[in-house]
């Protein structure tokens, strides 16, 4: 790593965390370690910037992050800082999906945040540049930034390019749905094999407006990422330019001491929820935004997320509910054109600060809306007046639930319950066609505690769509759904079954009514009947009575508040950045 050369300046470290390991005689042992790594005195005197990625070889979502990290490090070095690269874990949902591995997914968000915190605290870094690729890694790194409150810049690693199958763009969701089509006899084994070989042609996260791209849009809207950085696909070399700029930007933030909690406010979270709604984004945002808010000491739960979504128009025609992928959005101008339209319509707070030091409104004031495209509608001609994701509440979900309505033909459903105690049993029933049109499939004991881990149900919903049954049945769970899920699929039902929620009292044949227009989810049973059933209810034991998942189950809270595992900033007695 080269020093900053002519950009050298005399940094005052008296209020920077790295003074504990780099200044004075007591830091001689620490400096000895730095010399062992080839660092110069000049570099040791500079601010230390943790450049953290979730690089690994688990899946294409992450494999471009190491390359991008080198560009971020150059940006730091060229601006008079000393980058220190480290990695943390990520669990890739596409590979964890449909089996017990999915229990590791949501908890990985906490491990990412916790391990980043521990690394930064342990080595006294002054700032963070975070690069993430797959679903939980984006909120995980942003949670760490808000928790530590050191100058921070987030950057998305970019989406995958779409595959081509039978002259159509395809994504990984088409493969999941292909499994259902194959089971139904409408796709041959050879066709399924051809599809699986074509669906994912490059590095990058899943290409539709699934969780990764949703949270990437959030990173710009909430102000933690540079304008435009969420757009370019992972293989594009200009992504390295954004990484370089992110490294330079964090050095400016060190100079000004503009920190994440100065940037991220209640209004910023409303902006974040608005971008999710306008792009028909992932229901997982209903978990991640409250969890991020807790790290900043801000009250913003599932109901708050859904209230913003309800009043925000749906503008971007993106998969899974629409026609286009992230690459298409990038080519017409990126998330910036959606933000610009929402600002113009008064659906976002333009006065919120961002990592540029400017406001959101200033960042996107020069964006021109392209009229020669149909990926994004203008604010006066939305796809719908209500956002693509809405909240539900009723006697079946007193703590709320969430559903993606983007692309749905009907927003109401009523039918008899078919109850399953775990996802695998429901998936097998679907593959065997052991259900009826009009059924409401109920999967319970898949919540944060009861799972444990709050698994996604993409294998099941994909199989339903592959059988052309996606909107002919409804699916309700105290677990959650992939951002790639489509259909009448309601997740995050709370309280979960393991906490004694009403979803644990449902029996086969009970009539369940869903109305996404008025935001209701109810079972047609009297309170007396529910109370009587509650007397006989007993929690279901799971197989995770030791290890990480057991520890998670002991600490995790309700989905309404983000399934968090610690009290958040409200209980802090200190802020790391000020130690």
C-alpha positions as CSV (number, residue, x, y, z in Angstrom):
1,X,0.0,0.0,0.0
2,X,1.5,3.4,-1.0
3,X,1.5,6.4,1.2
4,X,-0.4,9.6,0.4
5,X,2.8,11.4,-0.9
6,X,2.2,15.1,-1.6
7,X,-1.2,14.9,0.1
8,X,0.4,14.3,3.5
9,X,-1.1,16.5,6.1
10,X,-0.6,16.7,9.9
11,X,-3.7,14.9,11.2
12,X,-4.8,15.8,14.7
13,X,-5.6,12.4,16.1
14,X,-6.5,13.7,19.6
15,X,-10.2,12.9,19.0
16,X,-9.9,10.0,16.6
17,X,-10.1,6.4,17.9
18,X,-6.9,5.3,16.2
19,X,-4.9,7.5,18.7
20,X,-5.2,4.6,21.1
21,X,-3.0,2.4,18.9
22,X,-0.8,4.8,17.0
23,X,0.1,7.9,19.2
24,X,2.6,8.1,22.1
25,X,5.0,5.7,23.7
26,X,2.3,3.4,25.0
27,X,1.4,2.7,21.4
28,X,5.0,1.4,20.6
29,X,3.9,-2.3,20.7
30,X,1.0,-1.5,18.4
31,X,3.2,0.3,15.9
32,X,5.6,-2.6,15.9
33,X,2.8,-4.7,14.4
34,X,2.2,-2.1,11.7
35,X,5.8,-1.9,10.8
36,X,5.7,-5.7,10.4
37,X,3.1,-5.2,7.7
38,X,5.2,-2.7,5.8
39,X,3.5,0.4,7.0
40,X,5.4,3.6,7.1
41,X,5.5,6.2,9.9
42,X,3.5,8.5,7.6
43,X,0.8,5.9,7.2
44,X,0.6,5.3,11.0
45,X,0.1,9.0,11.6
46,X,-2.9,9.1,9.2
47,X,-6.5,8.2,10.1
48,X,-7.2,4.4,9.9
49,X,-10.1,3.5,7.7
50,X,-11.6,0.1,7.9
51,X,-12.5,-1.1,4.4
52,X,-14.9,-4.0,5.1
53,X,-16.4,-6.3,2.5
54,X,-18.5,-9.4,2.6
55,X,-16.3,-11.0,-0.1
56,X,-16.4,-14.8,-0.3
57,X,-16.7,-17.6,-2.8
58,X,-20.2,-18.8,-1.7
59,X,-22.1,-17.2,-4.6
60,X,-21.8,-14.6,-7.4
61,X,-23.2,-11.9,-5.2
62,X,-19.9,-11.5,-3.4
63,X,-17.1,-12.4,-5.8
64,X,-16.5,-8.9,-7.2
65,X,-16.2,-7.2,-3.8
66,X,-12.5,-7.8,-3.3
67,X,-11.7,-6.1,-6.6
68,X,-13.9,-3.1,-5.7
69,X,-12.3,-2.9,-2.2
70,X,-8.9,-2.3,-3.8
71,X,-10.3,0.8,-5.6
72,X,-11.9,2.0,-2.3
73,X,-8.5,1.6,-0.6
74,X,-6.8,3.7,-3.4
75,X,-9.4,6.4,-2.7
76,X,-8.5,6.4,0.9
77,X,-4.8,6.5,0.3
78,X,-4.9,9.2,-2.3
79,X,-6.8,11.4,0.2
80,X,-4.4,11.0,3.0
81,X,-5.8,8.1,4.9
82,X,-4.6,4.6,5.7
83,X,-7.0,1.8,4.6
84,X,-7.1,-1.4,6.6
85,X,-9.1,-4.1,4.7
86,X,-11.0,-6.8,6.4
87,X,-13.8,-9.2,5.5
88,X,-16.8,-10.5,7.3
89,X,-19.2,-13.4,6.6
90,X,-22.3,-13.4,4.4
91,X,-24.9,-16.1,3.8
92,X,-26.3,-16.2,0.3
93,X,-30.0,-16.7,0.3
94,X,-30.2,-18.3,-3.1
95,X,-28.0,-21.2,-2.0
96,X,-29.5,-21.3,1.6
97,X,-33.0,-21.4,0.2
98,X,-35.4,-24.3,0.6
99,X,-33.6,-26.2,3.3
100,X,-32.3,-25.8,6.9
101,X,-29.5,-23.6,5.6
102,X,-32.0,-20.7,5.4
103,X,-32.1,-20.5,9.2
104,X,-28.6,-19.0,8.9
105,X,-29.7,-16.2,6.7
106,X,-31.3,-13.5,8.9
107,X,-28.9,-14.1,11.8
108,X,-26.1,-13.4,9.4
109,X,-27.2,-9.8,9.4
110,X,-26.5,-9.6,13.1
111,X,-23.2,-11.5,12.8
112,X,-22.1,-9.1,10.0
113,X,-23.0,-6.0,12.2
114,X,-21.5,-7.6,15.3
115,X,-18.2,-8.7,13.7
116,X,-17.8,-5.4,12.0
117,X,-18.3,-3.6,15.3
118,X,-15.8,-6.0,17.0
119,X,-13.1,-5.5,14.3
120,X,-13.5,-1.7,14.3
121,X,-13.5,-1.5,18.2
122,X,-10.7,-3.9,18.6
123,X,-8.4,-2.1,16.2
124,X,-9.6,1.5,16.8
125,X,-10.5,2.4,13.3
126,X,-11.6,6.0,12.6
127,X,-14.0,5.4,9.7
128,X,-15.6,2.7,7.6
129,X,-16.1,2.1,3.9
130,X,-18.4,-0.9,3.6
131,X,-19.0,-2.9,0.4
132,X,-21.7,-5.6,0.4
133,X,-23.4,-7.8,-2.2
134,X,-26.0,-10.2,-0.9
135,X,-29.3,-9.5,0.9
136,X,-28.4,-9.4,4.6
137,X,-25.0,-8.0,4.1
138,X,-26.3,-4.6,3.0
139,X,-28.4,-3.8,6.2
140,X,-25.8,-5.6,8.3
141,X,-23.0,-3.2,7.3
142,X,-25.3,-0.1,7.5
143,X,-26.4,-1.2,11.0
144,X,-22.7,-1.4,12.0
145,X,-22.1,2.1,10.7
146,X,-25.0,3.5,12.6
147,X,-24.0,1.6,15.8
148,X,-20.4,2.7,15.7
149,X,-21.2,6.2,14.4
150,X,-17.8,6.8,12.9
151,X,-17.7,8.6,9.5
152,X,-18.9,5.9,7.0
153,X,-19.7,5.4,3.4
154,X,-21.6,2.4,2.1
155,X,-21.4,1.0,-1.4
156,X,-23.3,-1.8,-3.1
157,X,-21.2,-4.3,-5.0
158,X,-23.7,-4.3,-7.9
159,X,-26.2,-6.7,-9.5
160,X,-25.8,-9.7,-11.8
161,X,-26.4,-9.4,-15.5
162,X,-29.7,-11.0,-16.7
163,X,-29.5,-14.4,-18.3
164,X,-31.1,-15.4,-21.6
165,X,-33.5,-18.4,-22.0
166,X,-35.6,-18.8,-25.1
167,X,-34.9,-15.3,-26.1
168,X,-36.1,-13.8,-22.8
169,X,-34.2,-12.2,-19.9
170,X,-34.3,-14.5,-16.9
171,X,-33.2,-14.4,-13.3
172,X,-32.7,-16.9,-10.5
173,X,-36.4,-16.6,-9.7
174,X,-37.2,-18.2,-13.1
175,X,-35.1,-21.2,-12.0
176,X,-37.0,-21.5,-8.7
177,X,-40.3,-21.3,-10.7
178,X,-38.9,-23.7,-13.2
179,X,-38.7,-26.3,-10.4
180,X,-42.5,-26.0,-10.0
181,X,-43.1,-26.1,-13.7
182,X,-41.0,-29.3,-13.9
183,X,-43.0,-30.9,-11.1
184,X,-46.2,-29.9,-12.9
185,X,-45.0,-31.5,-16.1
186,X,-44.9,-28.2,-18.1
187,X,-41.1,-28.0,-18.3
188,X,-38.8,-30.9,-19.2
189,X,-35.7,-32.0,-17.3
190,X,-33.6,-30.8,-20.2
191,X,-35.3,-27.4,-20.3
192,X,-34.8,-27.0,-16.6
193,X,-31.1,-27.8,-17.0
194,X,-30.8,-25.3,-19.9
195,X,-32.4,-22.7,-17.7
196,X,-30.2,-23.3,-14.7
197,X,-27.1,-23.0,-16.9
198,X,-28.2,-19.7,-18.4
199,X,-29.9,-17.8,-15.5
200,X,-26.8,-16.3,-13.8
201,X,-24.1,-15.3,-16.3
202,X,-21.9,-13.0,-14.2
203,X,-20.8,-11.8,-10.8
204,X,-23.3,-9.7,-8.8
205,X,-26.4,-10.0,-6.7
206,X,-29.8,-11.2,-8.0
207,X,-30.9,-8.9,-10.7
208,X,-34.6,-8.2,-9.9
209,X,-35.9,-5.8,-7.3
210,X,-35.3,-8.4,-4.7
211,X,-33.7,-7.7,-1.3
212,X,-30.2,-6.8,-2.4
213,X,-31.2,-4.2,-5.0
214,X,-34.0,-3.0,-2.7
215,X,-31.5,-2.2,0.1
216,X,-29.0,-0.8,-2.5
217,X,-31.7,1.7,-3.4
218,X,-32.2,2.4,0.3
219,X,-28.5,3.1,0.7
220,X,-28.8,6.1,-1.6
221,X,-32.2,7.3,-0.4
222,X,-31.2,7.2,3.3
223,X,-28.0,9.1,2.5
224,X,-25.2,6.6,3.4
225,X,-24.1,6.0,-0.2
226,X,-22.8,8.2,-3.0
227,X,-25.4,9.2,-5.6
228,X,-25.4,6.7,-8.5
229,X,-23.4,4.1,-6.6
230,X,-26.3,1.6,-6.4
231,X,-26.8,1.3,-10.1
232,X,-24.0,-0.3,-12.2
233,X,-23.9,-4.1,-12.5
234,X,-21.1,-5.8,-10.7
235,X,-19.0,-6.6,-13.8
236,X,-19.0,-3.0,-15.0
237,X,-15.6,-1.3,-14.5
238,X,-17.2,2.0,-13.6
239,X,-18.2,0.4,-10.3
240,X,-14.6,0.7,-9.4
241,X,-14.8,4.4,-10.0
242,X,-17.6,4.6,-7.4
243,X,-15.5,2.6,-5.0
244,X,-12.6,5.0,-5.5
245,X,-14.9,7.9,-4.9
246,X,-16.3,6.3,-1.8
247,X,-12.8,6.0,-0.4
248,X,-12.2,9.7,-1.0
249,X,-15.6,10.7,0.4
250,X,-15.0,9.0,3.7
251,X,-11.8,11.1,4.2
252,X,-13.9,14.2,3.7
253,X,-16.3,12.9,6.4
254,X,-13.3,12.4,8.8
255,X,-12.3,16.1,8.2
256,X,-15.8,17.4,8.9
257,X,-16.8,14.7,11.4
258,X,-20.1,14.2,9.7
259,X,-21.3,10.9,11.1
260,X,-24.0,8.4,10.2
261,X,-26.4,9.6,13.0
262,X,-26.0,13.2,11.7
263,X,-27.2,11.9,8.4
264,X,-29.8,9.3,9.2
265,X,-32.9,10.7,10.9
266,X,-36.6,9.8,11.1
267,X,-37.2,11.6,7.9
268,X,-34.3,9.6,6.3
269,X,-36.1,6.4,7.2
270,X,-39.2,7.7,5.6
271,X,-37.2,8.4,2.5
272,X,-35.9,4.8,2.6
273,X,-39.4,3.3,3.0
274,X,-40.6,5.5,0.1
275,X,-37.9,4.2,-2.3
276,X,-38.9,0.6,-1.4
277,X,-42.5,1.3,-2.2
278,X,-41.8,3.2,-5.4
279,X,-39.6,0.4,-6.8
280,X,-41.9,-2.5,-5.6
281,X,-39.1,-3.7,-3.4
282,X,-38.6,-6.5,-1.0
283,X,-40.8,-7.1,2.0
284,X,-37.6,-7.7,3.9
285,X,-37.2,-4.0,4.1
286,X,-39.9,-4.2,6.7
287,X,-37.3,-6.0,8.9
288,X,-34.2,-4.2,7.9
289,X,-35.4,-0.6,8.3
290,X,-36.6,-1.0,11.9
291,X,-33.4,-2.8,12.7
292,X,-31.3,0.0,11.3
293,X,-33.5,2.6,13.1
294,X,-32.8,0.9,16.4
295,X,-29.1,1.3,15.9
296,X,-29.6,5.0,15.6
297,X,-32.1,5.2,18.5
298,X,-35.0,6.1,16.2
299,X,-38.5,4.7,16.6
300,X,-39.5,3.3,13.2
301,X,-41.3,-0.1,13.3
302,X,-43.1,-2.2,10.7
303,X,-46.2,-0.1,11.0
304,X,-44.2,3.1,10.3
305,X,-42.6,1.4,7.3
306,X,-46.0,0.3,5.9
307,X,-47.6,3.7,6.5
308,X,-45.0,5.4,4.3
309,X,-45.4,2.6,1.7
310,X,-49.1,3.0,1.6
311,X,-49.0,6.7,0.7
312,X,-46.1,6.4,-1.8
313,X,-46.9,5.7,-5.5
314,X,-45.4,2.7,-7.3
315,X,-43.2,3.9,-10.2
316,X,-40.6,1.3,-11.3
317,X,-41.7,-1.7,-13.3
318,X,-39.2,-4.1,-11.9
319,X,-39.2,-7.9,-11.4
320,X,-40.6,-9.9,-9.7
321,X,-43.9,-8.1,-10.1
322,X,-42.8,-6.2,-13.2
323,X,-40.9,-6.7,-16.4
324,X,-37.4,-5.2,-15.9
325,X,-34.2,-5.9,-13.9
326,X,-31.6,-3.7,-12.2
327,X,-29.5,-3.4,-15.3
328,X,-32.4,-1.9,-17.1
329,X,-33.0,0.6,-14.4
330,X,-29.3,1.6,-14.5
331,X,-29.4,2.1,-18.2
332,X,-32.2,4.6,-18.0
333,X,-30.6,6.6,-15.2
334,X,-30.6,4.5,-12.1
335,X,-32.4,4.9,-8.8
336,X,-31.7,8.6,-9.1
337,X,-34.5,9.1,-11.5
338,X,-36.9,7.4,-9.0
339,X,-35.6,9.6,-6.2
340,X,-36.0,12.7,-8.4
341,X,-39.6,11.9,-9.2
342,X,-40.4,11.3,-5.6
343,X,-38.8,14.5,-4.6
344,X,-40.7,16.4,-7.3
345,X,-44.0,14.9,-6.1
346,X,-43.3,15.7,-2.4
347,X,-43.0,12.0,-1.4
348,X,-39.4,12.4,0.0
349,X,-37.7,14.8,2.3
350,X,-35.2,16.7,0.2
351,X,-33.6,18.5,3.1
352,X,-32.0,15.3,4.6
353,X,-28.2,15.2,4.7
354,X,-26.1,12.6,2.8
355,X,-22.5,11.5,2.8
356,X,-21.7,14.0,0.1
357,X,-22.2,16.8,2.8
358,X,-25.1,18.0,0.6
359,X,-28.8,17.3,1.0
360,X,-30.7,14.6,-0.9
361,X,-32.5,17.3,-2.9
362,X,-29.1,18.9,-3.9
363,X,-27.7,15.5,-4.9
364,X,-30.4,14.8,-7.4
365,X,-31.4,18.3,-8.4
366,X,-29.7,18.0,-11.8
367,X,-31.3,14.6,-12.7
368,X,-33.4,14.8,-15.8
369,X,-36.2,12.3,-16.1
370,X,-35.9,10.3,-19.3
371,X,-39.2,10.2,-21.2
372,X,-38.1,7.7,-23.9
373,X,-38.4,4.7,-21.6
374,X,-41.0,2.7,-19.7
375,X,-38.9,1.2,-16.9
376,X,-39.9,4.0,-14.5
377,X,-43.1,6.0,-14.7
378,X,-43.2,9.7,-14.0
379,X,-44.9,10.8,-10.8
380,X,-48.1,11.9,-12.6
381,X,-48.6,8.5,-14.2
382,X,-47.7,5.8,-11.6
383,X,-48.2,2.1,-12.0
384,X,-50.4,2.5,-8.9
385,X,-51.1,5.2,-6.3
386,X,-50.2,2.8,-3.5
387,X,-46.7,1.5,-3.1
388,X,-45.7,-2.0,-4.2
389,X,-45.5,-3.2,-0.6
390,X,-48.2,-2.8,2.1
391,X,-48.8,-3.7,5.7
392,X,-51.7,-5.8,7.1
393,X,-53.2,-6.0,10.6
394,X,-56.0,-7.9,12.2
395,X,-56.9,-10.6,14.7
396,X,-54.5,-12.9,12.9
397,X,-51.6,-10.4,13.0
398,X,-52.0,-7.9,15.9
399,X,-48.3,-7.0,15.5
400,X,-48.7,-6.6,11.7
401,X,-47.7,-8.5,8.6
402,X,-46.4,-7.4,5.2
403,X,-47.2,-8.3,1.6
404,X,-45.8,-7.3,-1.8
405,X,-48.7,-6.3,-4.1
406,X,-46.7,-5.2,-7.0
407,X,-47.9,-7.1,-10.1
408,X,-50.9,-8.7,-8.3
409,X,-54.1,-8.8,-10.3
410,X,-56.3,-9.1,-7.2
411,X,-55.7,-7.6,-3.8
412,X,-58.3,-9.5,-1.8
413,X,-58.4,-13.2,-0.9
414,X,-60.6,-15.4,1.2
415,X,-60.4,-19.1,1.8
416,X,-59.9,-22.1,4.1
417,X,-56.6,-22.6,6.0
418,X,-54.3,-25.5,5.2
419,X,-51.9,-25.5,8.1
420,X,-48.2,-26.7,8.0
421,X,-45.8,-26.7,11.0
422,X,-42.7,-26.1,8.8
423,X,-41.9,-25.0,5.2
424,X,-40.6,-28.4,4.1
425,X,-44.1,-30.0,4.6
426,X,-45.8,-27.2,2.7
427,X,-43.3,-27.4,-0.2
428,X,-43.8,-31.2,-0.5
429,X,-47.6,-30.7,-0.5
430,X,-47.2,-28.1,-3.3
431,X,-44.9,-30.3,-5.4
432,X,-47.4,-33.2,-5.0
433,X,-50.4,-30.8,-5.8
434,X,-51.9,-31.8,-2.4
435,X,-53.8,-28.6,-2.1
436,X,-56.8,-26.9,-3.7
437,X,-57.3,-23.7,-5.6
438,X,-58.6,-21.2,-3.1
439,X,-56.7,-22.6,-0.1
440,X,-54.8,-20.3,2.3
441,X,-51.6,-22.1,3.0
442,X,-50.4,-21.4,6.5
443,X,-46.7,-22.0,7.4
444,X,-45.9,-21.4,11.1
445,X,-43.2,-21.9,13.6
446,X,-40.8,-20.2,11.1
447,X,-40.5,-16.9,13.0
448,X,-37.3,-15.4,14.4
449,X,-37.6,-17.5,17.6
450,X,-39.6,-20.4,16.5
451,X,-37.6,-21.3,13.4
452,X,-35.2,-20.2,14.7
453,X,-34.1,-17.8,12.0
454,X,-37.2,-16.7,10.2
455,X,-36.6,-18.6,6.9
456,X,-37.6,-17.3,3.5
457,X,-40.2,-19.4,1.5
458,X,-39.0,-18.8,-2.1
459,X,-38.8,-22.5,-2.9
460,X,-42.5,-22.8,-2.1
461,X,-43.7,-19.6,-3.7
462,X,-41.5,-20.3,-6.8
463,X,-43.0,-23.8,-7.1
464,X,-46.5,-22.4,-6.9
465,X,-45.9,-20.0,-9.7
466,X,-44.2,-22.6,-11.7
467,X,-47.5,-24.6,-11.4
468,X,-49.5,-21.5,-12.5
469,X,-51.0,-21.4,-9.0
470,X,-49.3,-18.3,-7.7
471,X,-52.4,-16.2,-7.4
472,X,-54.9,-19.0,-7.0
473,X,-53.8,-19.7,-3.4
474,X,-52.6,-17.4,-0.7
475,X,-49.7,-18.2,1.6
476,X,-49.3,-16.8,5.2
477,X,-46.3,-17.3,7.5
478,X,-44.6,-16.0,10.6
479,X,-41.4,-16.5,8.6
480,X,-40.6,-14.3,5.6
481,X,-40.3,-14.2,1.9
482,X,-37.5,-13.6,-0.6
483,X,-37.5,-10.3,-2.3
484,X,-38.0,-12.4,-5.4
485,X,-41.3,-13.8,-4.2
486,X,-44.5,-12.9,-6.0
487,X,-48.1,-13.8,-5.5
488,X,-50.4,-13.4,-2.5
489,X,-47.8,-14.1,0.1
490,X,-48.0,-12.6,3.5
491,X,-45.0,-12.7,5.8
492,X,-43.8,-11.4,9.2
493,X,-47.1,-12.3,10.9
494,X,-46.7,-11.2,14.5
495,X,-46.7,-12.3,17.1
496,X,-45.2,-15.4,15.8
497,X,-46.5,-18.9,16.7
498,X,-43.5,-19.5,19.1
499,X,-44.6,-16.4,21.1
500,X,-48.2,-17.5,21.4
501,X,-49.4,-15.5,18.4
502,X,-52.8,-16.2,16.8
503,X,-51.2,-17.9,13.8
504,X,-50.3,-20.7,16.2
505,X,-54.0,-21.3,16.9
506,X,-55.2,-21.7,13.3
507,X,-56.7,-25.1,12.3
508,X,-57.3,-26.6,9.0
509,X,-60.6,-25.3,7.5
510,X,-60.6,-22.0,9.4
511,X,-61.6,-19.2,7.0
512,X,-59.0,-16.5,6.5
513,X,-59.7,-13.2,4.9
514,X,-57.1,-10.9,3.4
515,X,-57.7,-7.4,2.1
516,X,-54.6,-5.5,0.9
517,X,-56.7,-2.5,0.1
518,X,-57.8,-1.8,3.6
519,X,-54.8,-3.5,5.2
520,X,-56.6,-6.3,7.0
521,X,-55.6,-9.9,7.8
522,X,-58.1,-11.9,9.9
523,X,-59.4,-15.3,10.7
524,X,-63.2,-15.6,10.9
525,X,-63.3,-16.8,14.5
526,X,-64.6,-15.2,17.6
527,X,-62.3,-14.0,20.3
528,X,-64.0,-16.6,22.6
529,X,-62.9,-19.4,20.3
530,X,-59.4,-18.0,20.0
531,X,-59.1,-17.6,23.8
532,X,-60.3,-21.2,24.3
533,X,-57.8,-22.6,21.8
534,X,-55.0,-20.5,23.5
535,X,-55.6,-22.5,26.7
536,X,-54.5,-25.7,25.0
537,X,-51.7,-24.2,23.0
538,X,-48.2,-25.5,23.6
539,X,-45.0,-24.3,21.9
540,X,-43.4,-26.6,19.3
541,X,-39.9,-27.7,20.1
542,X,-37.3,-27.3,17.4
543,X,-34.0,-29.1,16.9
544,X,-31.8,-26.2,17.7
545,X,-31.1,-26.5,21.4
546,X,-27.4,-25.6,21.2
547,X,-25.1,-23.5,19.1
548,X,-25.5,-20.2,17.3
549,X,-29.2,-20.6,16.4
550,X,-30.0,-21.4,20.0
551,X,-28.2,-18.2,21.2
552,X,-30.1,-16.2,18.5
553,X,-33.5,-17.6,19.7
554,X,-32.7,-16.5,23.2
555,X,-32.1,-12.8,22.3
556,X,-34.1,-12.1,19.1
557,X,-37.1,-9.8,19.3
558,X,-40.3,-9.5,17.4
559,X,-40.4,-9.0,13.6
560,X,-42.4,-5.7,14.1
561,X,-39.2,-4.1,15.5
562,X,-36.8,-5.7,13.0
563,X,-36.0,-9.0,14.8
564,X,-33.1,-7.3,16.6
565,X,-30.9,-8.9,19.3
566,X,-29.9,-6.0,21.4
567,X,-31.5,-2.8,22.8
568,X,-30.0,-0.4,20.3
569,X,-28.8,3.2,20.7
570,X,-31.5,4.1,23.2
571,X,-29.7,2.1,25.9
572,X,-26.2,3.3,25.1
573,X,-24.0,4.8,27.7
574,X,-21.3,5.7,25.2
575,X,-20.7,6.0,21.5
576,X,-17.6,4.2,20.1
577,X,-16.6,7.1,17.9
578,X,-16.2,9.3,21.0
579,X,-14.1,6.9,23.1
